[in-house]
């Protein structure tokens, strides 16, 4: 069970002696023989199958890194820019944008933010109630389909949701974005406006149908203590001299 559950690097040898990439290539070649003739149409189909297999190997459910690979079926809808800090994901049909990056207050966690194309200026205030509901539903859909499955297993994720605004631009006592994050699996909002969660394994389709989430809510006070939240190296070395 331990061997089956652990994560193997793409070029790391499995107990069988094969590497995950080598095993994927071998299986892809076997599938290619079952496709049929070597016509351009079948060659294109084999290429898509090969890319899919490679993606599954390199970005598996237990991958400890962010999955920034855009699959064949999502390439027209999703655009991802990434660097060593994290990624920016844009969902073209809905205009929803998600950002996942290393937290400034702790290098051991990832901060998540989201917005949409009409987020700024007067556009935000002029959104009707119906539009706001649609944006919230789009944000949750993009999260479930494109963001949550890309998070590193075992990571701690954090967010500071911006407060809801009324028609005059004043903050409301109820934070709508906080509620959206809680439905995704985050913990409660603390007095400083932070929420935390731990990332588990991606649930199966059957588990998702029963409402299982990949995220597990964390108590913000305990999470900040475990992460030494807001304390950089200078804070620890202040008295060494």
C-alpha positions as CSV (number, residue, x, y, z in Angstrom):
1,X,0.0,0.0,0.0
2,X,2.8,2.4,0.8
3,X,4.4,1.8,-2.6
4,X,1.1,2.2,-4.4
5,X,0.4,5.5,-2.6
6,X,3.7,7.3,-2.9
7,X,4.5,9.8,-5.7
8,X,7.2,8.9,-8.2
9,X,9.1,11.5,-10.3
10,X,8.6,11.0,-14.1
11,X,12.1,9.6,-14.4
12,X,12.3,7.8,-11.1
13,X,12.4,4.0,-11.3
14,X,9.3,2.1,-10.1
15,X,9.6,-1.2,-8.2
16,X,9.2,-3.0,-11.6
17,X,12.3,-1.2,-12.9
18,X,10.4,1.0,-15.4
19,X,10.1,4.8,-15.0
20,X,6.6,6.3,-15.1
21,X,7.4,8.0,-18.4
22,X,8.8,4.8,-19.9
23,X,5.7,2.9,-18.8
24,X,3.4,5.5,-20.3
25,X,5.3,5.4,-23.6
26,X,5.1,1.6,-23.7
27,X,1.4,1.7,-23.0
28,X,0.8,4.4,-25.6
29,X,2.5,2.3,-28.3
30,X,0.3,-0.6,-27.4
31,X,-2.7,1.6,-27.8
32,X,-1.4,2.9,-31.0
33,X,-1.4,-0.6,-32.5
34,X,-5.0,-1.0,-31.6
35,X,-6.1,2.2,-33.3
36,X,-5.7,0.8,-36.8
37,X,-4.1,2.1,-39.9
38,X,-1.5,4.9,-40.0
39,X,-3.7,7.4,-41.7
40,X,-3.3,11.1,-40.7
41,X,-6.6,10.9,-38.9
42,X,-5.5,8.0,-36.8
43,X,-2.1,9.5,-36.3
44,X,-3.7,12.6,-34.8
45,X,-5.8,10.5,-32.5
46,X,-2.7,8.6,-31.4
47,X,-1.0,11.9,-30.7
48,X,-3.8,13.1,-28.5
49,X,-3.8,9.9,-26.6
50,X,-0.1,10.1,-26.1
51,X,-0.3,13.7,-24.8
52,X,-3.1,12.6,-22.4
53,X,-1.1,9.7,-21.1
54,X,2.0,11.9,-20.6
55,X,-0.1,14.5,-18.7
56,X,-1.5,11.9,-16.4
57,X,2.0,10.7,-15.6
58,X,3.6,14.0,-15.0
59,X,0.7,15.7,-13.3
60,X,-0.8,12.9,-11.2
61,X,-3.1,13.3,-8.2
62,X,-0.1,13.0,-5.8
63,X,2.1,15.5,-7.7
64,X,3.7,17.8,-5.1
65,X,3.8,20.7,-7.6
66,X,1.2,22.9,-9.3
67,X,-0.1,21.3,-12.4
68,X,0.2,24.1,-15.1
69,X,-0.3,21.8,-18.1
70,X,-3.4,22.6,-20.2
71,X,-4.9,19.5,-21.7
72,X,-6.1,19.1,-25.3
73,X,-9.8,19.5,-24.5
74,X,-9.3,22.7,-22.5
75,X,-6.8,24.5,-24.7
76,X,-9.5,26.7,-26.3
77,X,-11.0,27.7,-22.9
78,X,-8.1,27.9,-20.5
79,X,-4.9,29.9,-20.6
80,X,-2.2,29.6,-17.9
81,X,0.9,31.7,-17.3
82,X,3.3,30.4,-14.6
83,X,6.7,31.0,-13.0
84,X,8.5,29.9,-9.9
85,X,6.0,31.7,-7.6
86,X,2.8,30.1,-9.0
87,X,0.3,30.4,-11.8
88,X,-2.4,32.7,-13.3
89,X,-5.3,30.9,-14.9
90,X,-7.7,32.6,-17.2
91,X,-11.1,31.0,-18.2
92,X,-11.9,32.7,-21.5
93,X,-15.7,31.9,-21.8
94,X,-16.6,33.2,-18.3
95,X,-13.9,35.9,-17.9
96,X,-13.0,34.4,-14.5
97,X,-9.3,34.6,-13.5
98,X,-7.6,32.7,-10.7
99,X,-4.2,33.3,-9.2
100,X,-2.3,30.7,-7.1
101,X,1.1,31.8,-5.7
102,X,3.5,31.3,-2.8
103,X,2.2,33.3,0.1
104,X,4.1,36.4,1.2
105,X,3.4,35.6,4.9
106,X,4.6,32.0,4.7
107,X,6.6,30.2,2.0
108,X,4.9,26.9,3.2
109,X,1.5,27.9,1.8
110,X,-0.2,29.1,-1.4
111,X,-2.4,32.1,-1.6
112,X,-5.4,31.9,-3.9
113,X,-7.2,34.9,-5.4
114,X,-9.9,35.2,-8.1
115,X,-11.6,37.9,-10.0
116,X,-13.4,38.6,-13.3
117,X,-13.2,41.0,-16.2
118,X,-15.8,43.4,-14.7
119,X,-14.2,43.4,-11.3
120,X,-12.8,46.9,-11.3
121,X,-14.1,50.5,-11.3
122,X,-17.7,51.4,-12.0
123,X,-18.4,48.1,-13.7
124,X,-18.3,46.3,-10.4
125,X,-20.9,48.6,-8.9
126,X,-23.1,48.4,-11.9
127,X,-23.4,44.6,-11.9
128,X,-27.0,43.6,-11.4
129,X,-27.9,41.0,-8.7
130,X,-28.5,38.5,-11.5
131,X,-25.0,39.2,-12.9
132,X,-23.4,38.8,-9.5
133,X,-25.0,35.5,-9.0
134,X,-23.9,34.3,-12.4
135,X,-20.3,35.5,-11.7
136,X,-20.3,33.6,-8.4
137,X,-21.5,30.4,-10.1
138,X,-18.9,30.8,-12.8
139,X,-16.2,31.2,-10.2
140,X,-17.2,28.1,-8.4
141,X,-17.5,26.1,-11.6
142,X,-14.0,27.2,-12.8
143,X,-12.6,26.3,-9.3
144,X,-14.1,22.8,-9.4
145,X,-13.1,22.0,-13.0
146,X,-9.8,23.8,-13.5
147,X,-8.2,25.1,-10.3
148,X,-8.8,22.6,-7.5
149,X,-7.4,19.6,-9.5
150,X,-4.2,21.5,-10.2
151,X,-3.3,22.2,-6.5
152,X,-0.3,20.2,-5.0
153,X,-1.4,17.4,-2.8
154,X,-0.5,18.0,0.8
155,X,-0.3,21.8,0.4
156,X,-1.8,24.4,2.7
157,X,-3.8,27.0,0.8
158,X,-4.9,30.4,2.0
159,X,-7.0,33.3,0.8
160,X,-8.1,36.8,2.0
161,X,-11.5,37.3,0.2
162,X,-12.4,40.9,-0.5
163,X,-15.5,42.2,1.1
164,X,-18.8,42.5,-0.8
165,X,-19.9,46.0,-1.8
166,X,-23.4,47.4,-1.9
167,X,-24.8,49.7,-4.6
168,X,-23.0,52.7,-3.0
169,X,-19.6,51.0,-2.9
170,X,-19.6,50.3,0.9
171,X,-18.6,47.0,2.4
172,X,-21.4,44.7,3.5
173,X,-21.2,42.8,6.9
174,X,-21.5,39.5,5.0
175,X,-18.6,38.5,2.8
176,X,-20.0,36.7,-0.3
177,X,-16.5,35.5,-1.5
178,X,-15.8,34.0,1.9
179,X,-19.0,31.9,1.5
180,X,-17.9,30.7,-1.9
181,X,-14.5,29.6,-0.5
182,X,-16.2,27.8,2.3
183,X,-18.3,25.9,-0.1
184,X,-15.1,24.9,-1.9
185,X,-13.7,23.5,1.4
186,X,-12.0,26.4,3.2
187,X,-12.3,27.1,6.9
188,X,-14.1,30.0,8.5
189,X,-12.9,33.6,8.1
190,X,-10.9,35.0,11.1
191,X,-10.8,38.5,12.4
192,X,-7.9,39.4,10.1
193,X,-9.9,38.2,7.0
194,X,-8.0,35.0,6.3
195,X,-9.2,31.5,5.5
196,X,-7.1,28.2,5.3
197,X,-7.5,24.7,4.0
198,X,-5.3,21.6,3.4
199,X,-5.3,19.9,0.0
200,X,-6.0,16.2,-0.1
201,X,-6.3,13.7,-3.0
202,X,-8.6,14.6,-5.9
203,X,-11.9,12.8,-5.2
204,X,-13.3,10.3,-7.7
205,X,-16.4,11.2,-9.9
206,X,-18.5,9.1,-7.5
207,X,-17.2,10.8,-4.5
208,X,-17.7,14.2,-6.1
209,X,-21.3,13.3,-6.8
210,X,-21.7,12.7,-3.1
211,X,-20.3,16.2,-2.3
212,X,-16.8,15.2,-1.3
213,X,-14.3,18.1,-1.6
214,X,-10.5,17.9,-2.2
215,X,-10.0,20.6,0.5
216,X,-10.3,20.1,4.2
217,X,-11.0,23.3,6.3
218,X,-8.4,24.4,8.8
219,X,-8.7,26.5,12.0
220,X,-7.1,29.8,11.0
221,X,-5.5,30.4,14.5
222,X,-3.9,26.9,14.5
223,X,-2.9,27.2,10.8
224,X,-1.1,30.5,11.4
225,X,0.8,29.1,14.4
226,X,1.9,26.0,12.4
227,X,3.0,28.2,9.4
228,X,4.7,30.9,11.5
229,X,2.4,33.3,9.7
230,X,3.8,36.7,9.1
231,X,7.2,35.9,10.5
232,X,10.2,36.2,8.1
233,X,13.8,35.2,8.7
234,X,14.7,38.6,10.1
235,X,12.2,38.1,12.9
236,X,13.9,34.9,14.0
237,X,17.5,36.2,13.6
238,X,16.8,39.5,15.3
239,X,18.6,38.6,18.6
240,X,21.4,36.4,17.2
241,X,24.0,39.2,17.2
